[in-house]
Amino acid sequence: MVVTQTADVSLWRQYPRERAKIIFDFVDSYLAIPRFDLKGLLRGAAKFAVGQNRRLLLNYTRGVEEMCRRADAVICTTEEQKQRILPLCPNVHTILDLHGSVVRARKKGYTSDEVFHFVWEGLPGNLWHLLEIKEALQDLQRTRPFVIHVITALQYGRYLNGRLLKRNALDDARKIFPNTYLYAWNERTFSAIACSCDLALVPIPLHDPLCAGKPENRLLLFWRMGMPVLASSTVAHMRAMQESGLTMACGTGEEWRAALEYYTSNEYARREAGQRGRAFAEERHSEEKTLASWDKVFDSVLVESSTRGIAACFAELQN
């Protein structure tokens, strides 16, 4: 049984071992959040209040730790997350997203028009990440006209997976930057819209442990389409950039300014970045390799179950 982190952790953490094998799909870095972070302290009460958890977890982090201990295997998304989980569960696997049904087009040309076209994709609740590069974009606008194409859900709730405080994504996007076009996220149209743009942006608030601890899934998604990407210098992004031979991770406002100026004016650099990123994603993170990783997870649980069964039979024979 695969249990995701949006499931009722308050119940699954105590599910009897003899009744089922559990694989915990734990994608976010909740264990990296400081113990006394206010939002972290309120998370358990909020999930209980909206009915996501049947039982109240006053310490949600502890509940997640207990879920890891109960699980027969845990799937995470970064090496750093894996190291935090290993003391809780010895059977931990790092697996990133599959993008097979989403990537339906690849970028063919890298020539830009007089107006440059950026693309951003993600959950609408993360639109505020663009504020990380607002000043750099404002500086760029003085010398190069551009627009930002945002691909996301048109309406959303700000908290608890969209349950609370419904908002309009376009209103939020245009508060961040006025020259913004919004598109409803749809896997049939996403890659065509993205590939019609010139450069993808993946800014991340590096001061936020939960955000900064995220994997390189979005970076790889754009790379699979042959899109050049400028991204914040999270540990995962830096590792992927280093392994692919690219240097397009930015850690400061000045680095963002320099990178934006360079890549908006250099077609050759955009082409090389897009092609190199695509080659890396296809070689190192292919669908076959991802599915093989999942096979290893299931095998690890089944082998453990068989081993325990044999041991129990042997013990019974001895008695």
C-alpha positions as CSV (number, residue, x, y, z in Angstrom):
1,M,0.0,0.0,0.0
2,V,1.4,3.4,-1.0
3,V,0.5,6.2,1.5
4,T,1.1,9.8,0.4
5,Q,1.9,12.7,2.7
6,T,-1.6,14.2,2.0
7,A,-3.2,11.1,3.6
8,D,-4.3,10.9,7.2
9,V,-1.0,10.5,8.9
10,S,-2.6,10.5,12.3
11,L,-4.2,7.1,11.5
12,W,-1.7,5.5,9.1
13,R,1.2,5.9,11.5
14,Q,-0.4,3.4,13.8
15,Y,-1.7,1.0,11.2
16,P,-0.9,-2.6,12.3
17,R,2.1,-4.0,10.6
18,E,0.6,-7.5,10.2
19,R,-2.3,-6.1,8.2
20,A,-0.4,-4.4,5.4
21,K,3.0,-3.3,4.0
22,I,3.2,0.4,3.7
23,I,5.3,2.5,1.4
24,F,5.3,6.2,2.5
25,D,5.6,8.6,-0.4
26,F,7.1,11.6,1.4
27,V,8.0,14.3,-1.1
28,D,8.4,17.4,1.0
29,S,11.1,18.3,3.5
30,Y,9.0,18.7,6.6
31,L,11.8,17.3,8.7
32,A,14.0,20.3,7.7
33,I,11.6,22.8,9.3
34,P,12.9,24.1,12.6
35,R,11.0,22.6,15.6
36,F,9.6,25.9,16.8
37,D,8.6,27.3,13.3
38,L,5.1,28.8,13.9
39,K,3.6,27.5,10.7
40,G,4.9,24.1,11.5
41,L,3.5,24.1,15.0
42,L,0.0,25.0,13.6
43,R,0.1,22.5,10.8
44,G,-1.3,19.6,12.8
45,A,-4.1,21.6,14.3
46,A,-5.1,23.0,10.9
47,K,-5.2,19.6,9.3
48,F,-7.4,18.3,12.1
49,A,-9.7,21.4,11.8
50,V,-10.4,20.9,8.1
51,G,-10.8,17.1,8.5
52,Q,-7.7,16.0,6.7
53,N,-6.6,14.2,9.9
54,R,-9.1,12.5,12.1
55,R,-6.9,12.8,15.2
56,L,-5.2,15.9,16.5
57,L,-1.5,15.9,16.1
58,L,-0.2,18.7,18.3
59,N,3.3,18.0,16.9
60,Y,2.9,17.3,13.2
61,T,6.6,16.8,12.7
62,R,6.6,14.1,15.3
63,G,3.6,12.5,13.6
64,V,5.5,12.4,10.3
65,E,8.5,10.9,12.0
66,E,6.2,8.2,13.4
67,M,4.8,7.6,9.9
68,C,8.4,7.1,8.7
69,R,9.0,4.6,11.5
70,R,5.9,2.7,10.7
71,A,6.6,2.5,7.0
72,D,8.2,-0.5,5.5
73,A,9.8,1.8,2.9
74,V,9.9,5.6,2.4
75,I,10.2,7.4,-0.9
76,C,11.7,10.9,-0.8
77,T,13.1,13.3,-3.4
78,T,16.5,14.5,-2.3
79,E,19.7,13.1,-0.8
80,E,19.4,15.5,2.1
81,Q,15.9,14.4,2.9
82,K,17.0,10.8,2.7
83,Q,19.7,11.4,5.3
84,R,17.1,12.8,7.7
85,I,14.8,9.9,7.2
86,L,17.3,7.0,7.5
87,P,17.5,7.1,11.4
88,L,13.7,6.5,11.3
89,C,13.5,3.9,8.5
90,P,16.4,2.0,7.1
91,N,14.7,1.4,3.7
92,V,14.7,4.8,2.0
93,H,14.6,5.5,-1.8
94,T,15.1,8.7,-3.7
95,I,12.8,9.0,-6.7
96,L,11.8,12.0,-8.7
97,D,8.6,12.7,-10.8
98,L,7.7,11.1,-14.1
99,H,6.7,13.6,-16.7
100,G,5.8,11.3,-19.6
101,S,2.2,12.3,-20.1
102,V,3.0,16.0,-19.7
103,V,5.9,16.4,-22.1
104,R,4.1,16.4,-25.5
105,A,6.3,18.9,-27.3
106,R,10.0,19.9,-27.5
107,K,11.5,23.2,-28.2
108,K,12.7,23.6,-31.8
109,G,13.9,27.2,-32.2
110,Y,15.7,29.5,-29.8
111,T,15.4,32.8,-31.6
112,S,13.5,35.4,-29.6
113,D,11.3,38.3,-30.7
114,E,11.7,41.9,-29.8
115,V,9.5,41.2,-26.8
116,F,11.1,38.4,-24.7
117,H,8.9,35.6,-23.3
118,F,9.5,34.0,-19.9
119,V,7.5,31.1,-18.6
120,W,6.7,30.1,-15.0
121,E,4.9,26.9,-14.0
122,G,3.7,25.7,-10.6
123,L,1.0,25.8,-8.0
124,P,-0.8,29.1,-7.7
125,G,0.0,29.3,-4.0
126,N,3.7,29.5,-5.1
127,L,3.3,32.5,-7.3
128,W,4.9,34.6,-4.6
129,H,8.2,32.9,-5.4
130,L,8.4,35.3,-8.3
131,L,8.9,38.1,-5.8
132,E,12.4,36.7,-5.3
133,I,13.4,38.1,-8.6
134,K,11.0,41.1,-9.0
135,E,13.8,43.7,-8.6
136,A,16.0,41.9,-11.1
137,L,13.1,41.7,-13.6
138,Q,12.4,45.4,-13.1
139,D,16.0,46.2,-13.9
140,L,15.9,44.1,-17.0
141,Q,12.7,45.9,-18.2
142,R,14.6,49.1,-18.6
143,T,16.6,47.6,-21.5
144,R,14.5,44.7,-22.7
145,P,10.7,44.5,-23.0
146,F,9.3,41.1,-21.9
147,V,6.2,39.3,-20.6
148,I,5.8,36.4,-18.2
149,H,3.5,33.5,-19.1
150,V,2.2,31.7,-16.0
151,I,0.8,28.2,-16.3
152,T,-1.1,27.3,-13.2
153,A,-4.6,26.7,-11.7
154,L,-6.8,29.8,-12.3
155,Q,-8.3,29.7,-8.8
156,Y,-6.9,28.2,-5.6
157,G,-7.0,28.2,-1.8
158,R,-4.0,29.5,0.0
159,Y,-3.8,27.0,2.8
160,L,-4.1,23.3,3.4
161,N,-4.0,22.0,-0.2
162,G,-6.5,24.6,-1.4
163,R,-9.1,24.2,1.3
164,L,-9.0,27.7,2.8
165,L,-9.1,31.3,1.5
166,K,-10.0,31.0,-2.2
167,R,-8.3,33.4,-4.5
168,N,-7.9,34.4,-8.2
169,A,-4.4,33.5,-9.5
170,L,-4.4,36.2,-12.2
171,D,-5.0,38.9,-9.5
172,D,-2.0,37.6,-7.5
173,A,0.2,37.3,-10.6
174,R,-0.4,40.9,-11.8
175,K,0.3,42.3,-8.3
176,I,3.7,40.7,-8.7
177,F,4.3,41.8,-12.3
178,P,1.7,43.6,-14.5
179,N,2.9,42.1,-17.9
180,T,1.7,38.6,-17.1
181,Y,-0.5,36.2,-19.1
182,L,-2.2,33.4,-17.3
183,Y,-3.0,29.9,-18.7
184,A,-5.0,27.1,-17.0
185,W,-2.7,24.2,-16.3
186,N,-3.6,21.3,-18.6
187,E,-1.3,18.4,-19.5
188,R,-2.4,18.5,-23.1
189,T,-1.5,22.1,-23.7
190,F,1.3,22.7,-21.1
191,S,4.3,21.8,-23.1
192,A,3.2,23.6,-26.3
193,I,2.7,26.9,-24.3
194,A,6.1,26.4,-22.5
195,C,8.0,25.7,-25.7
196,S,6.7,28.8,-27.4
197,C,8.5,30.8,-24.7
198,D,12.2,31.7,-24.7
199,L,13.3,31.0,-21.1
200,A,11.9,29.3,-18.0
201,L,12.1,30.8,-14.5
202,V,12.3,28.7,-11.3
203,P,12.9,31.1,-8.5
204,I,12.8,29.7,-4.9
205,P,12.9,31.5,-1.6
206,L,16.1,30.2,-0.2
207,H,15.4,31.4,3.3
208,D,12.4,29.0,3.6
209,P,13.6,25.4,4.5
210,L,10.5,23.7,3.1
211,C,10.9,25.5,-0.3
212,A,14.6,25.4,-0.4
213,G,14.5,21.6,0.3
214,K,12.4,20.8,-2.7
215,P,13.9,18.6,-5.5
216,E,14.7,19.5,-9.1
217,N,11.5,18.2,-10.5
218,R,10.4,21.4,-12.2
219,L,13.9,22.0,-13.6
220,L,13.9,18.6,-15.1
221,L,10.4,19.1,-16.5
222,F,11.5,22.1,-18.5
223,W,14.8,20.4,-19.5
224,R,12.9,17.4,-20.9
225,M,11.3,19.9,-23.4
226,G,14.6,21.4,-24.3
227,M,13.8,24.6,-22.5
228,P,16.7,26.7,-21.0
229,V,16.1,27.4,-17.3
230,L,17.3,29.9,-14.8
231,A,16.7,28.6,-11.3
232,S,17.5,29.6,-7.7
233,S,20.6,27.9,-6.2
234,T,18.9,25.3,-4.0
235,V,21.0,22.3,-3.2
236,A,19.1,20.1,-5.6
237,H,19.3,22.7,-8.4
238,M,23.0,23.2,-7.9
239,R,23.6,19.4,-8.0
240,A,21.6,19.0,-11.2
241,M,23.4,22.0,-12.8
242,Q,26.8,20.6,-11.9
243,E,26.0,17.2,-13.2
244,S,24.7,18.6,-16.5
245,G,27.6,21.0,-17.0
246,L,25.4,24.1,-16.8
247,T,25.9,27.2,-14.6
248,M,22.4,28.7,-14.5
249,A,21.6,28.6,-10.8
250,C,21.4,32.0,-9.1
251,G,21.8,32.7,-5.4
252,T,21.7,36.5,-5.1
253,G,19.8,39.4,-6.8
254,E,23.0,40.4,-8.6
255,E,23.4,36.9,-10.0
256,W,19.8,36.9,-11.3
257,R,20.4,40.3,-12.9
258,A,23.5,39.2,-14.7
259,A,22.0,35.9,-15.8
260,L,18.8,37.5,-17.0
261,E,20.7,40.1,-19.1
262,Y,23.0,37.4,-20.5
263,Y,20.5,34.8,-21.5
264,T,17.9,37.2,-22.9
265,S,20.5,38.6,-25.3
266,N,22.3,35.4,-26.3
267,E,20.5,32.9,-28.5
268,Y,23.5,30.5,-28.7
269,A,23.6,30.3,-24.9
270,R,19.9,29.5,-24.7
271,R,20.2,26.9,-27.4
272,E,23.2,25.2,-25.7
273,A,21.4,25.3,-22.3
274,G,18.2,23.8,-23.7
275,Q,19.9,21.0,-25.6
276,R,22.3,20.1,-22.8
277,G,19.5,20.1,-20.2
278,R,17.4,17.8,-22.4
279,A,20.2,15.4,-23.0
280,F,20.9,15.2,-19.3
281,A,17.2,14.6,-18.4
282,E,16.8,11.9,-21.0
283,E,20.0,10.1,-20.0
284,R,20.0,10.4,-16.2
285,H,16.3,10.6,-15.4
286,S,14.6,8.5,-18.1
287,E,11.2,7.0,-17.6
288,E,12.8,3.5,-17.7
289,K,15.2,4.4,-14.8
290,T,12.4,5.9,-12.8
291,L,10.2,2.9,-13.2
292,A,13.1,0.7,-12.3
293,S,13.6,2.6,-9.1
294,W,9.9,2.0,-8.2
295,D,10.4,-1.7,-8.9
296,K,13.3,-1.7,-6.4
297,V,11.1,-0.2,-3.7
298,F,8.4,-2.8,-4.2
299,D,11.0,-5.6,-4.3
300,S,12.6,-4.3,-1.1
301,V,9.3,-4.6,0.7
302,L,8.3,-8.0,-0.8
303,V,11.8,-9.4,-0.1
304,E,11.6,-8.2,3.5
305,S,8.2,-9.8,3.9
306,S,9.4,-13.1,2.4
307,T,12.5,-13.1,4.7
308,R,10.3,-12.5,7.8
309,G,8.0,-15.3,6.7
310,I,10.9,-17.8,6.3
311,A,12.4,-16.8,9.6
312,A,9.0,-17.3,11.3
313,C,8.7,-20.8,9.8
314,F,12.2,-21.7,10.8
315,A,11.6,-20.6,14.4
316,E,8.3,-22.6,14.5
317,L,10.1,-25.7,13.3
318,Q,12.7,-25.3,16.0
319,N,10.1,-25.2,18.6
